[in-house]
Amino acid sequence: MRCTSSSPGHALPRVHRRPIRAFPHPPSQTAPCRWYRAALIPPHSITEAGDPTAPQPPWRRQLGDALAALPAARSRALRTLEPCDAANLQPSPPGDALPLLDLASNDYLGLSRHPAVLAAAAAELAASGLGAGASRLVTGTRPIHQQLEAALAAWLGRERVLLFPSGFQANLAAVSALADRHTLVLADRLIHHSLLVGVRASGARLQRFAHNDPADLERRLLAARRERPGGRLLVLCESLYSMEGTSAPVAALAALCLRHDAPLLVDEAHALGVLGPGGRGLAHGVSSVAIVSGTFGKAFGSGGAFLAADALVGDWLLQSSGAFRYTTALAPPLAAGALAALLHLEATPSVGPALAERAARWRDAIEAAGWPRPPGDGPILPVLLGADAEALAAQQRLEAAGLLTVAIRPPTVPEGTARLRLVLRQDLPTGSLERLLAALGPGPLAPRHALAP
């Protein structure tokens, strides 16, 4: 018998159900491991495929043409930055470049360098090794995975949590669990790319509703129910939008979804740790939210991600999710670091509100300097500039003043809305705001006398 259903409403044969089995730490070795030195492969020249003057295959020509057509202001390059301390990054190789004050990364609470987090990760590294070595359903489940899942479930008030190696992967799994080719997905116009990829992978139809607009969502839900009264629906939103800085009205969206029998998936990647009661996110206490997606690579200062749900949806994820089943488990040291970060958050529930108060002061000061007020109330403060070239020039101007920011351009944001994405972190030193304002200079909305040389 073969199960072909993609819905949790259909029975799964007992023989196909998968439990998770935890494997304890390996016993201490009593004899030294034998290590072998791999033979070095002598360097050799690597030539391009074929004669460069010969006609290229169509697929290579297409890639080359697409790259050539990319405007210079839209081209991206990797950049290496080496941490100097909690607040500064050193461009590498350094050359004449000075350390830069980091106003770009998502380590909102500075936990990636917190002694307790580092100690927990180091202890788990010594006990379990670097990687899990297999998927969770083979031999990859360690006690630390189950400890972290249980602690998160209790903290969030959810019945089941499953860990994933990345937030992108978790979002793919979440959408695929609740949508298929018979589903209409209604998604906020500015949701993360990973959720859109999940919709495409599921085969579902997609409609976008206006950003943070419950009225537009309700119109679309009503229309969908009129068109197909019993059709499957799914609604997607983020709680804190990573490029906008805005927060979703989660309770209002959840009420609409409950009224129209549509599950709601909330991506809390950027809100967890900094927004909501005790940093539990904006979906905390909203029991009708079907799945909460979260990551450990932001406020938790670690790496990896999770999905939180009730027992039914959690078991469906375990039984059906290829994104969970066919990947090596989250590295145990990262799980240990995330658990230590969670314990820190539980012990210091005031850090989120304190960061929000500081963010409000930064918004007030940026607006008073003549720049458009960054929307929202969290630690992400976008300064809208419009044109790609203006955003890149502003990034370079700030970097010349020793401040690291990133110019965010399409397709990451809509056309004509390029911006500087400023990130406020708990461990920024005193005087950071004054340095930022001096480097930005007076904005386009400043009084005329402030614009005079």
N, C-alpha and C positions, 0 to 999 in steps of 0.2 A: 504494500500500500504506500502510496506517495502523496504527501501533502503538497498541494499546489496553491493553497490559499495565501493571500497577502493580508488578510484581516484577522485581528485577534478574536473575532466572533466565531471562527471556525475551529473545530477541534483539531488538536495536534496529537498524532498518535504517540502513545507513551514511549514507544521505542525511539522516537525522534526527539524526545525532550532531553535537554542538556542541563545537568547541574554543574555548579562551579565547585571544584575541589581545591582546597588550599594545601600547598606543600610547604612544610616548615623550613627553617633555615638549615642548610647542610651542616652536618657535624664538623667540628674543627678537624682539620687535616693533621694526621700524625706523622706524615712523611712529606718531605718537600716535593712540590710538583716538578716534573721534568719539563724544561723549557728548551725549545729548539730555535735556533736562529734561522730565519728564512733566508734562502739564497737571494742575494740582491740581483735584480734584473738589470743588466747593463743598459745604460741609456741608448736609445736609438732614435733615428729621425722618424717622425710621423708625417707622412705626406698627405695632402688633401686627396680626397677621392677623385682619381682621374686627373687628366691634364687640365689645369685651370683655364686654359684657352679653349678647351673643348666645350661643346654645348652641354649645359647642365640639365639634369632630369627636371621635369616639370615641377615636382614638389619643392626642389631646392630653389628654383626660379621664383616660385610663389612666395616662399619665405623671404628670399632676398628682396623682392619687390615690396613686400609688406614692411620690412625693416627700413627700406629706403624711403618709403612714404611717411614714416613716422616723424612728426615734427620734432625738432630739437628740444622744445620745451616739454615734450611728452616722453622723452627717452629716459629710462632709468638705469642706474648703475649701482653695483654693490659698493659699500664703503665699510672699511674696517675701523672699529673704535675700541680702544682698550680702556677699561675702567681704571681711573686713578684713585678714586675714593667713592664715597656714597653719592656724591653729587656731580662729579665731573668725569668726562670721557676724553681720552687722548686720541686724536686721529693717528692712524698707523699706516705707513711709517710716519713718524712724527715730523721730520724735517724741521721747518721753522714754525710749524703750527703749535699754538698754545692749547692747553686743555680747555675744553668747552663745558660750560654749565649745562647739564642735561635737562632740557625743557621739552623732551620728546618721548621718552620711554613711558611704559605703562606700569612701572613698579611703584604704584601710587603710595604705598605705605613703607617702602624701603625694606621689605621683608626678604628680598633676595640676598641681602647681606646681614640679616639679623643673626646674632650668634646662636640662638636656639634652633633656628631653621637650618643653619649650616651644620650644627652639631648632630641634629637628627638625621640629616642626609648622609653625613660621614659615617655615623654608626650603622645605618642600614647598608651603606656601601660595603663596609667591612663584613657585615653579617650575610648579606644576600648576593653581593657582587653588583656589577654595573647594570646588567640587563636581566630581564626575566627569562629570556631564552626560548619562549614559546607563547602561544596565545593563551588567554585565560581558560579556555576549555580543554587545553592539553595539559601542560605542566606549568603554565605561567602564573597561576594565582599564588601569591604569597600572603602570609598573615597581614602584612602592612596594607595590602589592597583592601582586605575585608575590614580592617580597623578603620581605614579612611572612609570607606563607603558607609559603615555604620555611624561614624561620627558626623559625616555630612548629612545623612538622612535625619538624624536627631536634631542637628542644628537648623536644618531647613524645614523641619516638620513634614517630611515626605517619607513614604514607606520603603522606597527602594532607590538605590543609587548604583550606577554602573560607571566605571572609570574608562577613559579613552586616552590614547596617546596624544591627541591634539583636539583643539576646539573645532577646527574645520571638519575633522572626522566625526566628532560627536554630532555636529549639526547635520551632516549627511545621514547619519544613522537615525536621528530624531525624525527628520522629514520622511525618510523611507519607511519608518515604522507606522506612520499615520496617513500616508498618501500613496496612491497608485494611479494607474491610468484612468480610473473611474472617478477621481477626486478633483474638485475645484479648489485650488489654493488661493486664498486672499492674503496678500502680503503687503505690509507697509512699503511704500515706495522707496524707502532708504535702508532696507534691511541689508545685512551683511551678504557678501558674495557667496559665502559657503552655503547659506540657506537657499539661494537661487540655484546653485549647482545641485543641491539636494532635490529641488523641485524638478529640474530637468532630468535627473537620474531616475526619479520615480515615475516619469511619464505623465504626471498630472498636468491639468490645465492651470494657467496662472493668470490672475488679475492683480493689479496693484491698486491699493487705496491710498488716498492722500495722507501725507505724513502726520502721524499722531492725530488723526481725525476720526473719532468714533462715529460721527454722523455719516461720513462717506462710507465707512465700513458697514454701517447698518443698512444703507441704501443697497449696497451690493449683496449683503446677506439676504435681504428681502427679495431682491431680484432673482437670486440663485434659488431660493425656496419656491418662488412662483414658477420658475422654469422647470425645476426638477425637485418636487417636494421631498422625495426620499433620497436625494443625491448626497454623496459624501463630500464634506467640506473640511478645510483646515485653515486656520488663521495663524499667521506668523508675524511676530514683532520682536524688537529688542527692547530692553528696559532702559538702557543708557546707550544712545547711538554714538558710535566711536568717532565719527567724523563731524557730527553735528553738535554734540554736547547736550542734546535735548533728551528728556526723559518721557517715556510713554505713559499714558494714563491707563496703567495695567488693569486696575480694578474696573474701570468703565469698559474696556475692551473685553475683559473676562465676562462681565455681566451680559454683554451683547452675545458673546459666543454661547453662553449657557442658554440664553433665551432661544437661540436659533440652532441649538444642537450641533455646534461646531467646536471641535477641540482647539485649544489655543496653545501654541508653543512659544515660550518666551526665552529669548537669548539674553542671559544675565551676565555675559562675559565681563563687561566693564563696570557693572553695578555692584557685584558681590565684593564685600569687604569695605565698601565706601558709602553705599546708599541703602536705605531701608533700615528696619529695626535691628540694631546691633550689627549692621553691615550685611544683613541676610538678603538684601536685594529687594526690588520693588514688587516681586511676585510673592513675597513671604506673606503667609496668611490668606492668600487668595487660593482657596482649595480647588476651585474649578479649573485652574491652569493644568493642562494635561501633562506637559513636560517642561521642566526648567533645564536649560542648557547653561553650563558654567565652565570656566577655565581656571587653571592654577597659574597661568603665565602672566597675570596682571597683578591684582592686589595681593595674591598669595605668594608672589615672588618665586614660584617654582616652575613647573611645566606640566603639560597634560590637561585633561578636561574630564567632565562628567555629565551625565544626564540623571535628573531626579524626577521621579514619578510615583504614582501609587503602585500597589503590588501587581495589579493586572497589567498595566502598561509596562512596568519594569520587567515582568516575566516575558511579555511579548518581545521586548527588546532583546532579552537574553536568548530567546528561542529563534528569533527571525533575523537578527541584524548581522549581515555579513561584515559591516564595518566594525563590529565588535568581535565577531567570531574569527575572522581571517586576518588578524593583525597581532603582532607581538605585544604582550601586555605592557602597560606603563612601567617604565624603569622604576624599580623599588626605591632607589634613593630619592627620586622626584616625589613619589608618593609619601615618603617619610617627611620630606621637607614641607609638603602641602599640609600634612597632618599637624606638624608643629606650627605652621602659620595659622591653621584653624584654631588651635588651642590659644594662640596669642590673640586672635580676634575675639574669642570668647572671653578672655581675661581682660581685654581693653575695649569695651564696646563704645567708648567715647571717641575713638580715633576717626571714625567716619564723620560724625557731626563736626568735629574740629576741623577736618579737611574741608568740609562744605562751607564752614564759616570763613575760612581763609580764601576759598574760591570766590565767595561773594565779594570780599574786599578787593580781590584782583579784578573781578568784573567791573566793579565800581570805578577803580582806578583807570582801567583801560578805556572805559566809556568817557570818563572825565578828561582823558587825554585827546579825545576827538575821534576815537575809533568806534566802529559799530560794536555795540555791547555783545559780547559772546553769549549766545543763547544758553539756556539750561541753568542748572544749579550744582552740577557735579564737578569733578576735577579736570574735565576736558574743556578747553577754552579756545574755540576756533575764531580767528580774526579773518573775516571775509575780505578778500581783496579783488576778486573778479577775474582778471586776466591771468593766464599762466605766467607770463613774463613778470607781472607785478609780484606774484607770490614768490617766484624764484629770486627776484631782486631783493625782496624783504628777507628771505632766508640768508642770502649772502651778506646783507647788511648786519643782521644780528650775529652771524658767525664771526664777522670781522670784529665785533664787540665781545667775542668770547662766549656767545650763547648758541646752543645747538637747538634748532627747531627744524621742522620739515615742511616744505611747501607741498600741500596736497592738491593734486590736479586731477582732471578727468582722465580715465573713466572712474576713478575712485569716488569722485563727487560729480554732480551734474555740471554740464557745460556752463561756463560763465560764473562759476562759484569757487574758483581756486582760492586757497586760504593758507594761512599759517595755522598749524595745529599745535597749540600750546598745552602742555600737560603739567598740572600742579601736583607735586609730590610732597609727602610729609617731611622728607629729609632735605629739602632745599634750604640753603643757608639764609640767614637774615640778610636783607639787602637785595635779594634776587628780583623782587618786583621793581625796585628802583632802577636796577641795571636794565631790566627789560624795557621800562618806559623810556629811559634815556636812549636806548638803541632804536626803539621804534620811532621816536620823535613824535611831533604833533600829528594827529590823524586828519583825514579829510573833513571831519565834522567839527574840528577845533575852531574856536573864535578866530577871526581874521588876524587879530593882533598877535595870536600865538603862532601864526604861520609866517609872520614877518621875519626876515633874517636878523 
